């Protein structure tokens, strides 16, 4: 028998072999008749053990894994062991890294890999991460714990579902793949969706180079979305509660409601601040207002929007255009304050006002332009 397993109790080992041999015999067989059978048949016979504990040492003689099972059946060449109701402990450099259990499994290639199936539970005792699924493979040489098929992950910070999970213990890296949906386990209640989500457990960060959707919910039990940020790639800092999305980024603030489009957005969730350091386009459908600027900053709580650099705001209802170096817009009160190289132009009545500052209210449809050199141009109506 190969040296890739050893038994916890030698006496139990001997007793179990006797039971296994007797189990293989038919009612009319005897031990002597089995010995007289063809040699090929003996070579191809399987060995079944009951209530067995298997262990595998690493290269240094330390423990690599330990598996307890209700039954273990070995292939004729002893390179494969099928186990029933396995519960195991997996070690790395002599330290326990995972506890696993399943309905059934296989120990393959002289103990080089373990494959489990059915009702998988894998737990890392150090980081309190638990993975559930329907198949598991552990390859010690690659530091890889692979769990597939309807994955559920649970951690004090986050819970997630996916189709595949790849866990690397040494780097504390968890890769969730295909249809990933995750949600925080504490306030603020944030949800994530992507086809790939990499969780750096020690750094407390989520990362992806695939499209990512980040949403904030009303509460743990109320999944109504208040704010949504999507982009082609991004990351989320679980410790700082900060999302950074890049490439074709869109924000939908549903309670305002307001939409922004840009190539980057940083969302500090707890204070409710969205910072955009690249050209941004704002859409406010309720009043048919659009605005463009080089940069923007939106406070989701106070509903104050600050735009900087080449600000251009168009009010389609009033057919007016306001340009400035900076524009502060209180969306709750509809007060606006434009500063620096201000120009205000409207169609009815046709007029253009230039100055240093423009203060007004969109609800009351008033704009006052002030400054040292205010220039007003009024286009009179045509005389018939």
C-alpha positions in Angstrom: 0.0 0.0 0.0 1.4 3.5 -0.9 3.0 5.7 1.7 0.7 8.7 0.9 -1.7 8.0 3.8 -1.4 6.7 7.3 -3.9 5.6 9.8 -4.6 7.2 13.2 -5.0 3.9 15.0 -3.2 0.8 13.9 -5.6 -1.6 15.7 -8.6 0.0 14.0 -6.8 -0.4 10.7 -6.4 -4.1 11.1 -10.0 -4.6 12.2 -11.3 -2.6 9.3 -9.4 -4.6 6.7 -10.9 -7.8 8.0 -14.4 -6.3 7.8 -13.6 -5.1 4.2 -12.5 -8.5 3.1 -15.5 -10.2 4.5 -17.7 -7.6 2.8 -16.3 -8.5 -0.5 -17.1 -12.2 -0.1 -20.3 -13.8 -1.4 -22.3 -16.2 0.8 -20.6 -19.2 -0.8 -17.0 -17.8 -0.8 -14.2 -18.5 1.7 -10.9 -16.8 2.3 -9.2 -19.8 0.6 -11.4 -19.6 -2.5 -10.5 -15.9 -2.9 -6.8 -16.7 -2.7 -7.3 -19.3 -5.4 -8.9 -16.8 -7.9 -7.0 -15.5 -10.9 -4.1 -13.3 -10.0 -5.4 -10.5 -12.2 -8.6 -10.3 -10.3 -6.7 -9.9 -7.1 -4.7 -7.1 -8.5 -7.8 -5.3 -9.6 -9.6 -5.6 -6.3 -10.6 -2.5 -4.4 -10.0 -1.9 -0.7 -12.8 -0.4 1.4 -12.2 0.9 4.9 -14.8 2.1 7.4 -14.6 5.1 9.8 -11.1 5.9 8.6 -8.7 8.8 9.2 -6.2 9.6 6.4 -3.2 11.9 6.7 -0.7 13.2 4.3 2.7 14.6 5.3 4.4 17.4 3.4 8.0 17.4 2.2 9.3 18.4 5.6 7.4 15.7 7.4 4.8 18.1 8.7 1.1 17.5 8.3 -0.4 18.6 4.9 -3.9 17.4 5.4 -6.0 15.2 7.6 -9.4 13.7 6.4 -11.9 11.7 8.4 -14.5 9.8 6.5 -17.3 7.2 7.2 -15.8 5.1 4.4 -12.8 5.1 2.1 -12.5 3.0 -1.1 -9.1 2.7 -2.8 -8.5 2.1 -6.4 -6.4 -1.0 -7.4 -3.3 1.1 -7.9 -3.9 3.0 -4.6 -3.6 6.3 -6.4 -7.2 7.3 -5.8 -9.3 7.1 -2.7 -13.0 7.7 -2.8 -14.3 8.9 0.6 -17.9 9.2 2.0 -19.0 12.1 4.3 -15.4 13.5 4.6 -14.4 16.1 7.1 -11.0 17.5 6.8 -8.3 19.9 8.0 -5.9 21.4 5.5 -2.5 22.7 6.5 0.1 25.0 5.1 3.6 25.1 6.6 2.3 23.1 9.5 -0.5 25.6 10.3 -4.2 24.9 9.9 -5.6 27.0 7.1 -9.0 25.4 6.2 -11.6 23.2 7.6 -13.7 21.4 5.0 -16.6 19.0 4.8 -18.8 17.5 2.1 -21.0 14.6 1.1 -18.3 12.7 -0.7 -14.9 13.2 -2.3 -11.7 11.8 -3.8 -8.1 12.0 -2.8 -6.1 12.0 -6.0 -2.5 11.4 -7.3 -0.9 10.1 -4.1 -2.5 12.9 -2.0 -1.4 15.8 -4.3 -5.0 17.1 -4.5 -8.3 16.7 -2.8 -11.7 16.8 -4.6 -15.0 17.1 -2.7 -18.6 17.1 -3.9 -22.0 18.0 -2.5 -22.9 20.5 0.3 -19.4 21.9 0.5 -18.5 23.9 3.6 -14.9 25.4 3.7 -13.9 27.7 6.5 -10.7 29.7 7.1 -10.4 30.0 10.9 -8.1 33.1 10.7 -10.1 35.4 8.6 -13.6 34.0 9.5 -14.4 33.4 5.8 -16.8 30.6 5.0 -17.4 29.3 1.4 -20.3 27.0 0.5 -20.8 25.3 -2.9 -21.2 21.9 -4.6 -17.6 21.1 -5.6 -14.2 21.8 -4.0 -10.7 21.1 -5.1 -7.6 21.8 -3.1 -4.2 21.8 -4.8 -1.6 22.5 -2.1 1.3 23.0 -4.6 -0.5 25.9 -6.1 -1.9 27.3 -2.8 -5.3 27.1 -4.4 -8.7 26.2 -2.9 -11.2 26.1 -5.7 -14.9 26.0 -5.0 -17.5 25.8 -7.8 -21.2 25.7 -8.5 -23.6 28.1 -6.7 -21.0 29.7 -4.4 -22.1 31.4 -1.2 -19.4 33.3 0.7 -19.9 34.7 4.2 -17.6 37.1 6.1 -18.2 39.7 8.9 -17.7 42.4 6.3 -19.4 40.9 3.2 -21.6 38.2 1.9 -21.5 37.1 -1.8 -22.8 34.7 -4.4 -21.0 33.5 -7.6 -20.4 30.4 -9.7 -16.7 30.0 -8.8 -14.4 31.0 -6.0 -10.6 30.8 -6.0 -8.9 31.3 -2.6 -5.2 31.8 -2.2 -4.2 31.6 1.5 -0.7 33.0 1.4 -1.7 36.2 -0.4 -5.2 36.3 1.3 -6.8 36.8 -2.1 -10.3 35.6 -3.0 -11.4 35.6 -6.6 -15.1 35.4 -7.2 -16.1 34.7 -10.8 -19.3 34.6 -13.0 -22.4 36.4 -11.9 -20.9 37.9 -8.7 -23.4 39.5 -6.4 -22.2 40.8 -3.0 -23.5 43.0 -0.2 -22.0 44.5 2.9 -22.9 43.0 6.3 -23.2 46.3 8.1 -24.1 50.0 7.5 -23.8 51.6 5.1 -25.7 48.9 3.0 -23.8 48.6 -0.3 -24.3 46.1 -3.0 -21.9 45.0 -5.8 -22.4 43.2 -9.1 -19.7 42.1 -11.6 -18.5 39.1 -13.6 -15.3 39.1 -11.6 -14.6 40.5 -8.1 -11.2 40.1 -6.5 -11.2 40.5 -2.7 -7.9 41.4 -1.0 -8.8 40.2 2.5 -5.9 41.7 4.4 -6.1 45.0 2.5 -9.9 45.0 2.8 -10.4 45.9 -0.8 -12.6 44.7 -3.7 -11.1 45.1 -7.2 -12.2 44.3 -10.8 -11.1 44.9 -14.4 -14.6 44.1 -15.6 -17.8 46.2 -15.5 -18.8 47.0 -11.9 -22.1 48.2 -10.4 -22.1 49.7 -6.9 -25.4 50.5 -5.2 -26.5 51.9 -1.9 -29.7 50.5 -0.3 -32.2 52.1 2.2 -31.5 49.5 4.9 -30.6 45.9 5.4 -34.1 44.7 4.9 -35.2 47.4 2.3 -33.3 46.8 -1.0 -34.6 50.0 -2.6 -31.6 51.6 -4.4 -31.0 55.3 -3.5 -27.7 55.7 -5.5 -26.0 53.7 -8.2 -22.5 54.0 -9.7 -21.4 51.9 -12.7 -18.2 51.8 -14.7 -16.0 49.5 -16.8 -13.7 48.8 -13.9 -13.2 49.8 -10.3 -12.5 49.1 -6.7 -14.1 49.5 -3.3 -12.2 50.1 0.0 -14.3 48.3 2.6 -12.4 49.9 5.5 -12.7 53.5 4.1 -16.1 52.8 2.5 -14.9 54.4 -0.7 -15.7 53.4 -4.3 -13.5 54.4 -7.3 -14.8 53.6 -10.7 -13.2 54.3 -14.1 -14.2 54.4 -17.8 -17.7 55.3 -18.9 -18.8 56.0 -15.3 -22.4 56.8 -14.7 -24.0 58.0 -11.4 -27.7 57.8 -10.8 -28.8 59.7 -7.7 -32.4 58.5 -7.6 -33.6 60.6 -4.7 -32.5 63.9 -6.2 -32.8 62.8 -9.1 -29.6 63.5 -11.0 -27.4 61.7 -13.4 -23.7 62.3 -14.1 -21.4 60.8 -16.8 -17.6 60.9 -16.7 -14.5 58.7 -17.0 -13.9 58.6 -13.3 -15.8 59.0 -10.0 -14.8 58.6 -6.4 -17.7 57.9 -4.0 -17.1 58.4 -0.3 -20.2 56.6 0.9 -20.6 57.7 4.5 -20.4 61.5 4.0 -22.2 61.0 0.6 -19.6 62.8 -1.5 -19.0 62.1 -5.2 -15.8 63.6 -6.6 -15.2 63.7 -10.3 -11.8 65.0 -11.5 -12.3 64.6 -15.2 -14.8 66.2 -17.6 -18.3 65.6 -16.5 -21.8 65.9 -17.9 -24.8 66.5 -15.6 -28.4 65.8 -16.5 -31.3 67.0 -14.3 -34.4 65.7 -16.2 -36.9 67.2 -13.7 -36.1 70.7 -15.0 -34.6 69.8 -18.4 -31.2 71.1 -17.4 -27.8 69.8 -18.6 -24.4 71.0 -17.6 -20.8 70.3 -18.5 -17.6 71.1 -16.6 -14.0 70.0 -16.3 -14.6 68.7 -12.7 -17.5 68.2 -10.3 -18.3 67.5 -6.7 -21.8 66.3 -5.5 -23.0 66.0 -2.0 -25.7 63.4 -2.0 -26.9 64.4 1.5 -27.1 68.2 1.2 -27.8 67.9 -2.6 -25.3 70.6 -3.4 -23.4 70.3 -6.7 -20.2 72.2 -7.4 -18.8 72.4 -11.0 -15.3 73.8 -11.8 -13.7 74.7 -15.1 -15.4 75.7 -18.3 -18.8 75.3 -16.8 -21.7 75.4 -19.3 -25.3 75.0 -18.1 -28.3 74.8 -20.5 -31.9 75.2 -19.3 -34.1 73.9 -22.1 -37.3 75.2 -20.5 -36.1 78.8 -20.4 -33.9 78.4 -23.4 -31.0 79.9 -21.4 -27.2 79.4 -21.2 -25.0 80.1 -18.3 -21.2 79.8 -18.5 -18.7 80.4 -15.7 -15.4 79.3 -14.2 -17.3 77.8 -11.2 -21.0 77.0 -10.5 -22.5 76.1 -7.2 -26.0 74.6 -7.5 -28.2 73.9 -4.5 -30.6 71.4 -6.0 -33.0 71.4 -2.9 -33.5 75.2 -3.1 -32.7 75.6 -6.8 -30.3 78.5 -5.9 -27.3 78.9 -8.2 -24.1 80.9 -7.8 -21.7 81.3 -10.8 -18.3 82.9 -10.4 -15.6 83.9 -12.8 -16.0 85.0 -16.4 -19.8 84.7 -16.1 -22.0 84.9 -19.1 -25.8 84.5 -19.1 -27.9 84.4 -22.2 -31.6 83.8 -22.7 -34.0 83.7 -25.7 -37.2 85.3 -24.3 -36.7 88.1 -24.0 -33.5 87.9 -25.9 -30.6 89.2 -23.8 -27.0 88.5 -22.8 -25.3 89.6 -19.5 -21.6 89.3 -18.8 -19.9 89.9 -15.4 -17.9 88.4 -12.6 -20.8 86.7 -10.7 -24.3 85.4 -11.3 -26.7 84.6 -8.5 -30.2 83.3 -9.1 -33.0 80.8 -8.5 -34.1 78.4 -11.1 -37.5 78.0 -9.5 -38.3 81.7 -9.5 -36.5 82.1 -12.9 -34.3 85.0 -11.7 -30.6 85.6 -12.4 -28.7 88.6 -11.3 -25.2 89.2 -12.8 -22.8 91.5 -10.9 -19.2 92.7 -11.2 -17.0 95.7 -11.9 -17.7 95.6 -15.6 -21.2 94.3 -16.2 -22.2 94.3 -19.8 -25.8 93.8 -20.8 -27.0 93.2 -24.3 -30.7 93.2 -25.1 -32.0 92.3 -28.5 -35.2 94.3 -29.2 -38.2 92.7 -30.9 -38.5 93.3 -34.6 -40.7 96.3 -35.6 -43.3 95.4 -38.1 
